[in-house]
Amino acid sequence: MNVILLGPPGAGKGTQASSVSKDLGIPHVSTGDMFRENLKKGTPLGLEAKKYMDAGALVPDQVVVDMVRDRIAKADCAGGFLLDGFPRTIVQAEKLDAMLASKQQKIDMVLNLACSPKTILARLTGRRVCRACGAIYHVRNMPPKKEGVCDACGGEVYQRNDDKEETIMNRLDVYNRQTADLIAYYQQRDLLKNVNADAPREQTEAEMLAALRA
Ligand code: AMP
């Protein structure tokens, strides 16, 4: 099953994708995580992406599309994948459709994590991430057992540069201008399912799994 998770930054895509992908037994493909991983390794792709990420802007379409094309061509994606953070523009969505069509594949479902501005802001300003394994925490709702230390791997838990307040506003603006149009794009193709992402994490996850298993 090929699934896309849509939703504004802070809607909980990363947190939900990590558990839902385990439940479905398909890989979680997060373009943001891939860029952060590249940056950690100091690759040219990571250094190029950093310029955009630090400003809360989008990395150019072609760079992201090429990266995703390589990723979903890997063997572990043969039985399906869960995309998180991609596509983020209509151009990316069209290119994704074309790349799947060339392999006689398609997107099966798009889950839209609908979320109020109040929740988004609270989630983004409180979000903390493990530098080593990418596990996601929240200072109030889901803190690690020991402050600054990842429960899963013992790595350093930090605040992403782009989760600082000055960048958050730009990311939300970018979402409204460039990504929100994807809701209509997938609605027109009868693929969109809205999920209440203001609800507690477990409830949103249950709603997602029910939609995917239906
Ligand atoms: P995320 O972890 O999904 O919030 O992504 C973090 C940052 O990575 C974004 O603010 C963008 O700068 C970049 N990024 C991730 N996915 C994409 C994409 N599909 N298109 C363009 N830029 C992206």
py3Dmol code that shows the C-alpha trace and the ligand (Angstrom):
import py3Dmol

protein = """\
ATOM      1  CA  MET A   1       0.000   0.000   0.000  1.00  0.00           C
ATOM      2  CA  ASN A   2       1.401   3.424  -0.997  1.00  0.00           C
ATOM      3  CA  VAL A   3       0.262   6.073   1.461  1.00  0.00           C
ATOM      4  CA  ILE A   4       0.877   9.825   1.853  1.00  0.00           C
ATOM      5  CA  LEU A   5       0.596  11.709   5.136  1.00  0.00           C
ATOM      6  CA  LEU A   6      -0.424  15.312   4.558  1.00  0.00           C
ATOM      7  CA  GLY A   7      -0.778  18.048   7.116  1.00  0.00           C
ATOM      8  CA  PRO A   8       0.820  21.252   8.356  1.00  0.00           C
ATOM      9  CA  PRO A   9       4.118  21.216  10.253  1.00  0.00           C
ATOM     10  CA  GLY A  10       3.331  20.194  13.824  1.00  0.00           C
ATOM     11  CA  ALA A  11       0.250  18.114  12.964  1.00  0.00           C
ATOM     12  CA  GLY A  12       2.071  15.005  14.182  1.00  0.00           C
ATOM     13  CA  LYS A  13       3.031  13.428  10.840  1.00  0.00           C
ATOM     14  CA  GLY A  14       6.426  12.180  12.033  1.00  0.00           C
ATOM     15  CA  THR A  15       5.132  10.752  15.306  1.00  0.00           C
ATOM     16  CA  GLN A  16       2.162   9.038  13.649  1.00  0.00           C
ATOM     17  CA  ALA A  17       4.136   7.811  10.640  1.00  0.00           C
ATOM     18  CA  SER A  18       6.655   6.080  12.822  1.00  0.00           C
ATOM     19  CA  SER A  19       4.031   3.953  14.635  1.00  0.00           C
ATOM     20  CA  VAL A  20       1.637   3.477  11.704  1.00  0.00           C
ATOM     21  CA  SER A  21       4.439   2.298   9.403  1.00  0.00           C
ATOM     22  CA  LYS A  22       5.374  -0.348  11.996  1.00  0.00           C
ATOM     23  CA  ASP A  23       1.736  -1.456  12.242  1.00  0.00           C
ATOM     24  CA  LEU A  24       1.418  -1.767   8.474  1.00  0.00           C
ATOM     25  CA  GLY A  25       4.887  -3.236   7.982  1.00  0.00           C
ATOM     26  CA  ILE A  26       5.887  -0.654   5.375  1.00  0.00           C
ATOM     27  CA  PRO A  27       8.839   1.786   5.536  1.00  0.00           C
ATOM     28  CA  HIS A  28       8.409   5.333   6.799  1.00  0.00           C
ATOM     29  CA  VAL A  29       9.881   7.645   4.153  1.00  0.00           C
ATOM     30  CA  SER A  30      10.392  11.121   5.632  1.00  0.00           C
ATOM     31  CA  THR A  31      12.077  13.655   3.356  1.00  0.00           C
ATOM     32  CA  GLY A  32      12.837  15.917   6.358  1.00  0.00           C
ATOM     33  CA  ASP A  33      14.582  13.002   8.143  1.00  0.00           C
ATOM     34  CA  MET A  34      16.521  12.210   4.974  1.00  0.00           C
ATOM     35  CA  PHE A  35      17.778  15.789   4.723  1.00  0.00           C
ATOM     36  CA  ARG A  36      18.703  15.845   8.435  1.00  0.00           C
ATOM     37  CA  GLU A  37      20.528  12.523   8.030  1.00  0.00           C
ATOM     38  CA  ASN A  38      22.471  13.929   5.059  1.00  0.00           C
ATOM     39  CA  LEU A  39      23.301  17.052   7.012  1.00  0.00           C
ATOM     40  CA  LYS A  40      24.599  14.994   9.936  1.00  0.00           C
ATOM     41  CA  LYS A  41      26.911  13.159   7.534  1.00  0.00           C
ATOM     42  CA  GLY A  42      27.956  16.435   5.888  1.00  0.00           C
ATOM     43  CA  THR A  43      26.989  15.315   2.357  1.00  0.00           C
ATOM     44  CA  PRO A  44      26.633  17.932  -0.436  1.00  0.00           C
ATOM     45  CA  LEU A  45      22.858  17.216  -0.468  1.00  0.00           C
ATOM     46  CA  GLY A  46      22.622  17.878   3.280  1.00  0.00           C
ATOM     47  CA  LEU A  47      24.611  21.109   3.052  1.00  0.00           C
ATOM     48  CA  GLU A  48      22.496  22.306   0.106  1.00  0.00           C
ATOM     49  CA  ALA A  49      19.239  21.497   1.952  1.00  0.00           C
ATOM     50  CA  LYS A  50      20.380  23.246   5.144  1.00  0.00           C
ATOM     51  CA  LYS A  51      20.204  26.669   3.451  1.00  0.00           C
ATOM     52  CA  TYR A  52      16.483  26.201   2.871  1.00  0.00           C
ATOM     53  CA  MET A  53      15.648  24.294   6.051  1.00  0.00           C
ATOM     54  CA  ASP A  54      17.149  26.894   8.381  1.00  0.00           C
ATOM     55  CA  ALA A  55      14.995  29.552   6.718  1.00  0.00           C
ATOM     56  CA  GLY A  56      11.859  27.390   6.912  1.00  0.00           C
ATOM     57  CA  ALA A  57      11.736  27.401   3.084  1.00  0.00           C
ATOM     58  CA  LEU A  58      11.249  24.463   0.728  1.00  0.00           C
ATOM     59  CA  VAL A  59      14.192  22.689  -0.869  1.00  0.00           C
ATOM     60  CA  PRO A  60      13.842  22.954  -4.708  1.00  0.00           C
ATOM     61  CA  ASP A  61      11.378  20.434  -6.181  1.00  0.00           C
ATOM     62  CA  GLN A  62      13.862  18.631  -8.409  1.00  0.00           C
ATOM     63  CA  VAL A  63      16.283  17.953  -5.542  1.00  0.00           C
ATOM     64  CA  VAL A  64      13.525  16.394  -3.406  1.00  0.00           C
ATOM     65  CA  VAL A  65      11.945  14.476  -6.279  1.00  0.00           C
ATOM     66  CA  ASP A  66      15.283  12.879  -7.250  1.00  0.00           C
ATOM     67  CA  MET A  67      15.915  11.906  -3.632  1.00  0.00           C
ATOM     68  CA  VAL A  68      12.456  10.315  -3.294  1.00  0.00           C
ATOM     69  CA  ARG A  69      12.784   8.512  -6.647  1.00  0.00           C
ATOM     70  CA  ASP A  70      16.001   6.844  -5.418  1.00  0.00           C
ATOM     71  CA  ARG A  71      14.481   6.004  -2.042  1.00  0.00           C
ATOM     72  CA  ILE A  72      11.287   4.352  -3.252  1.00  0.00           C
ATOM     73  CA  ALA A  73      13.233   2.338  -5.835  1.00  0.00           C
ATOM     74  CA  LYS A  74      14.893   0.461  -2.940  1.00  0.00           C
ATOM     75  CA  ALA A  75      13.828  -3.123  -2.252  1.00  0.00           C
ATOM     76  CA  ASP A  76      12.133  -2.368   1.092  1.00  0.00           C
ATOM     77  CA  CYS A  77       9.590  -0.120  -0.699  1.00  0.00           C
ATOM     78  CA  ALA A  78       8.491  -2.852  -3.118  1.00  0.00           C
ATOM     79  CA  GLY A  79       5.508  -3.752  -0.904  1.00  0.00           C
ATOM     80  CA  GLY A  80       4.502  -0.130  -0.280  1.00  0.00           C
ATOM     81  CA  PHE A  81       5.643   2.944   1.671  1.00  0.00           C
ATOM     82  CA  LEU A  82       4.387   5.704   3.913  1.00  0.00           C
ATOM     83  CA  LEU A  83       5.446   9.162   2.711  1.00  0.00           C
ATOM     84  CA  ASP A  84       5.824  11.871   5.360  1.00  0.00           C
ATOM     85  CA  GLY A  85       6.637  15.430   4.262  1.00  0.00           C
ATOM     86  CA  PHE A  86       6.413  14.644   0.556  1.00  0.00           C
ATOM     87  CA  PRO A  87       4.887  15.845  -1.698  1.00  0.00           C
ATOM     88  CA  ARG A  88       4.820  19.448  -0.517  1.00  0.00           C
ATOM     89  CA  THR A  89       3.965  21.179  -3.814  1.00  0.00           C
ATOM     90  CA  ILE A  90       1.680  20.389  -6.746  1.00  0.00           C
ATOM     91  CA  VAL A  91       4.775  19.926  -8.953  1.00  0.00           C
ATOM     92  CA  GLN A  92       6.105  17.279  -6.541  1.00  0.00           C
ATOM     93  CA  ALA A  93       2.707  15.526  -6.509  1.00  0.00           C
ATOM     94  CA  GLU A  94       2.569  15.450 -10.310  1.00  0.00           C
ATOM     95  CA  LYS A  95       6.107  14.119 -10.534  1.00  0.00           C
ATOM     96  CA  LEU A  96       5.319  11.466  -7.941  1.00  0.00           C
ATOM     97  CA  ASP A  97       2.246  10.362  -9.923  1.00  0.00           C
ATOM     98  CA  ALA A  98       4.359  10.141 -13.075  1.00  0.00           C
ATOM     99  CA  MET A  99       7.177   8.195 -11.420  1.00  0.00           C
ATOM    100  CA  LEU A 100       4.707   5.686  -9.941  1.00  0.00           C
ATOM    101  CA  ALA A 101       2.762   5.361 -13.216  1.00  0.00           C
ATOM    102  CA  SER A 102       6.007   4.466 -15.005  1.00  0.00           C
ATOM    103  CA  LYS A 103       6.222   1.469 -12.653  1.00  0.00           C
ATOM    104  CA  GLN A 104       2.493   0.611 -12.944  1.00  0.00           C
ATOM    105  CA  GLN A 105       2.002   1.834  -9.374  1.00  0.00           C
ATOM    106  CA  LYS A 106      -0.134   4.525  -7.774  1.00  0.00           C
ATOM    107  CA  ILE A 107      -0.949   6.250  -4.495  1.00  0.00           C
ATOM    108  CA  ASP A 108      -3.641   4.272  -2.661  1.00  0.00           C
ATOM    109  CA  MET A 109      -4.584   6.710   0.092  1.00  0.00           C
ATOM    110  CA  VAL A 110      -3.772  10.187   1.396  1.00  0.00           C
ATOM    111  CA  LEU A 111      -4.364  10.825   5.088  1.00  0.00           C
ATOM    112  CA  ASN A 112      -4.735  14.512   5.893  1.00  0.00           C
ATOM    113  CA  LEU A 113      -3.909  15.317   9.513  1.00  0.00           C
ATOM    114  CA  ALA A 114      -6.211  18.282  10.104  1.00  0.00           C
ATOM    115  CA  CYS A 115      -5.095  20.415  13.020  1.00  0.00           C
ATOM    116  CA  SER A 116      -5.938  23.805  14.586  1.00  0.00           C
ATOM    117  CA  PRO A 117      -3.352  26.638  14.576  1.00  0.00           C
ATOM    118  CA  LYS A 118      -3.292  26.568  18.407  1.00  0.00           C
ATOM    119  CA  THR A 119      -2.310  22.888  18.519  1.00  0.00           C
ATOM    120  CA  ILE A 120       0.274  23.340  15.748  1.00  0.00           C
ATOM    121  CA  LEU A 121       2.054  26.139  17.594  1.00  0.00           C
ATOM    122  CA  ALA A 122       2.063  24.277  20.922  1.00  0.00           C
ATOM    123  CA  ARG A 123       3.414  21.114  19.277  1.00  0.00           C
ATOM    124  CA  LEU A 124       6.149  22.830  17.278  1.00  0.00           C
ATOM    125  CA  THR A 125       7.507  25.056  20.058  1.00  0.00           C
ATOM    126  CA  GLY A 126       7.577  22.092  22.486  1.00  0.00           C
ATOM    127  CA  ARG A 127       8.931  19.503  20.046  1.00  0.00           C
ATOM    128  CA  ARG A 128      12.301  17.903  20.767  1.00  0.00           C
ATOM    129  CA  VAL A 129      14.052  15.312  18.596  1.00  0.00           C
ATOM    130  CA  CYS A 130      16.775  12.734  19.134  1.00  0.00           C
ATOM    131  CA  ARG A 131      19.853  13.719  17.155  1.00  0.00           C
ATOM    132  CA  ALA A 132      20.884  10.072  16.742  1.00  0.00           C
ATOM    133  CA  CYS A 133      17.709   8.113  15.930  1.00  0.00           C
ATOM    134  CA  GLY A 134      15.149  10.849  15.151  1.00  0.00           C
ATOM    135  CA  ALA A 135      12.680   9.809  17.914  1.00  0.00           C
ATOM    136  CA  ILE A 136      10.231  12.645  18.598  1.00  0.00           C
ATOM    137  CA  TYR A 137       9.411  14.050  22.069  1.00  0.00           C
ATOM    138  CA  HIS A 138       7.490  16.995  23.485  1.00  0.00           C
ATOM    139  CA  VAL A 139       8.566  18.982  26.537  1.00  0.00           C
ATOM    140  CA  ARG A 140       5.134  18.672  28.155  1.00  0.00           C
ATOM    141  CA  ASN A 141       3.096  15.949  26.411  1.00  0.00           C
ATOM    142  CA  MET A 142       5.799  13.359  25.816  1.00  0.00           C
ATOM    143  CA  PRO A 143       9.096  14.192  27.553  1.00  0.00           C
ATOM    144  CA  PRO A 144      11.959  11.682  27.567  1.00  0.00           C
ATOM    145  CA  LYS A 145      12.380   9.908  30.941  1.00  0.00           C
ATOM    146  CA  LYS A 146      15.681  11.725  31.501  1.00  0.00           C
ATOM    147  CA  GLU A 147      15.830  15.319  30.277  1.00  0.00           C
ATOM    148  CA  GLY A 148      17.894  15.692  27.098  1.00  0.00           C
ATOM    149  CA  VAL A 149      18.426  11.930  26.680  1.00  0.00           C
ATOM    150  CA  CYS A 150      16.580   9.699  24.202  1.00  0.00           C
ATOM    151  CA  ASP A 151      14.641   6.804  25.820  1.00  0.00           C
ATOM    152  CA  ALA A 152      15.147   4.646  22.735  1.00  0.00           C
ATOM    153  CA  CYS A 153      18.887   5.002  22.059  1.00  0.00           C
ATOM    154  CA  GLY A 154      20.460   7.297  24.676  1.00  0.00           C
ATOM    155  CA  GLY A 155      21.192   9.959  22.005  1.00  0.00           C
ATOM    156  CA  GLU A 156      21.025  13.712  22.590  1.00  0.00           C
ATOM    157  CA  VAL A 157      17.499  15.161  22.538  1.00  0.00           C
ATOM    158  CA  TYR A 158      17.556  18.673  21.033  1.00  0.00           C
ATOM    159  CA  GLN A 159      15.334  21.379  19.547  1.00  0.00           C
ATOM    160  CA  ARG A 160      15.446  21.531  15.746  1.00  0.00           C
ATOM    161  CA  ASN A 161      16.724  24.873  14.434  1.00  0.00           C
ATOM    162  CA  ASP A 162      13.570  25.269  12.381  1.00  0.00           C
ATOM    163  CA  ASP A 163      11.345  24.715  15.453  1.00  0.00           C
ATOM    164  CA  LYS A 164      12.443  28.084  16.880  1.00  0.00           C
ATOM    165  CA  GLU A 165       9.619  30.592  16.917  1.00  0.00           C
ATOM    166  CA  GLU A 166      10.969  32.923  14.199  1.00  0.00           C
ATOM    167  CA  THR A 167      11.210  30.057  11.661  1.00  0.00           C
ATOM    168  CA  ILE A 168       7.907  28.408  12.605  1.00  0.00           C
ATOM    169  CA  MET A 169       5.884  31.350  11.241  1.00  0.00           C
ATOM    170  CA  ASN A 170       7.656  31.095   7.901  1.00  0.00           C
ATOM    171  CA  ARG A 171       7.084  27.325   7.717  1.00  0.00           C
ATOM    172  CA  LEU A 172       3.370  27.786   8.368  1.00  0.00           C
ATOM    173  CA  ASP A 173       3.208  30.491   5.729  1.00  0.00           C
ATOM    174  CA  VAL A 174       5.003  28.203   3.239  1.00  0.00           C
ATOM    175  CA  TYR A 175       2.529  25.417   4.092  1.00  0.00           C
ATOM    176  CA  ASN A 176      -0.464  27.704   3.449  1.00  0.00           C
ATOM    177  CA  ARG A 177       0.952  29.077   0.194  1.00  0.00           C
ATOM    178  CA  GLN A 178       2.492  25.948  -1.335  1.00  0.00           C
ATOM    179  CA  THR A 179       1.312  22.745   0.350  1.00  0.00           C
ATOM    180  CA  ALA A 180      -2.333  23.260   1.375  1.00  0.00           C
ATOM    181  CA  ASP A 181      -3.401  23.067  -2.310  1.00  0.00           C
ATOM    182  CA  LEU A 182      -2.544  19.372  -2.208  1.00  0.00           C
ATOM    183  CA  ILE A 183      -5.709  18.754  -0.176  1.00  0.00           C
ATOM    184  CA  ALA A 184      -7.842  19.693  -3.208  1.00  0.00           C
ATOM    185  CA  TYR A 185      -5.445  17.856  -5.561  1.00  0.00           C
ATOM    186  CA  TYR A 186      -5.993  14.539  -3.773  1.00  0.00           C
ATOM    187  CA  GLN A 187      -9.668  15.237  -3.026  1.00  0.00           C
ATOM    188  CA  GLN A 188     -10.287  15.555  -6.772  1.00  0.00           C
ATOM    189  CA  ARG A 189      -8.635  12.144  -7.231  1.00  0.00           C
ATOM    190  CA  ASP A 190     -10.869  10.681  -4.491  1.00  0.00           C
ATOM    191  CA  LEU A 191      -7.870   9.640  -2.396  1.00  0.00           C
ATOM    192  CA  LEU A 192      -8.163  11.987   0.580  1.00  0.00           C
ATOM    193  CA  LYS A 193      -9.247  10.960   4.059  1.00  0.00           C
ATOM    194  CA  ASN A 194      -9.325  13.616   6.796  1.00  0.00           C
ATOM    195  CA  VAL A 195      -8.151  12.625  10.257  1.00  0.00           C
ATOM    196  CA  ASN A 196      -8.618  14.660  13.437  1.00  0.00           C
ATOM    197  CA  ALA A 197      -5.056  15.487  14.509  1.00  0.00           C
ATOM    198  CA  ASP A 198      -6.170  17.740  17.390  1.00  0.00           C
ATOM    199  CA  ALA A 199      -7.128  14.592  19.288  1.00  0.00           C
ATOM    200  CA  PRO A 200      -4.733  12.752  21.627  1.00  0.00           C
ATOM    201  CA  ARG A 201      -2.029  10.792  19.793  1.00  0.00           C
ATOM    202  CA  GLU A 202      -3.544   7.324  20.380  1.00  0.00           C
ATOM    203  CA  GLN A 203      -6.958   8.441  19.094  1.00  0.00           C
ATOM    204  CA  THR A 204      -5.505   9.926  15.901  1.00  0.00           C
ATOM    205  CA  GLU A 205      -3.484   6.772  15.341  1.00  0.00           C
ATOM    206  CA  ALA A 206      -6.565   4.564  15.775  1.00  0.00           C
ATOM    207  CA  GLU A 207      -8.472   6.730  13.274  1.00  0.00           C
ATOM    208  CA  MET A 208      -5.627   6.408  10.777  1.00  0.00           C
ATOM    209  CA  LEU A 209      -5.347   2.651  11.131  1.00  0.00           C
ATOM    210  CA  ALA A 210      -9.106   2.226  10.765  1.00  0.00           C
ATOM    211  CA  ALA A 211      -9.047   4.238   7.518  1.00  0.00           C
ATOM    212  CA  LEU A 212      -6.088   2.281   6.179  1.00  0.00           C
ATOM    213  CA  ARG A 213      -7.586  -1.099   7.017  1.00  0.00           C
ATOM    214  CA  ALA A 214     -11.061  -0.266   5.670  1.00  0.00           C
TER     215      ALA A 214
END
"""
ligand_1 = """\
23
AMP
P 10.032 18.237 7.960
O 10.916 17.410 8.827
O 9.110 17.415 7.098
O 9.303 19.318 8.719
O 10.998 18.988 6.911
C 11.988 19.882 7.369
C 12.449 20.762 6.219
O 13.015 19.949 5.177
C 11.359 21.562 5.517
O 11.030 22.763 6.200
C 12.014 21.824 4.163
O 13.016 22.827 4.256
C 12.718 20.503 3.902
N 11.806 19.563 3.199
C 11.339 18.372 3.665
N 10.527 17.795 2.762
C 10.475 18.632 1.696
C 9.789 18.607 0.454
N 8.967 17.598 0.126
N 9.965 19.650 -0.391
C 10.796 20.669 -0.078
N 11.457 20.763 1.087
C 11.307 19.758 1.979
"""
view = py3Dmol.view(width=600, height=400)
view.addModel(protein, "pdb")
view.setStyle({"model": 0}, {"cartoon": {"style": "trace"}})
view.addModel(ligand_1, "xyz")
view.setStyle({"model": 1}, {"stick": {}})
view.zoomTo()
view.show()
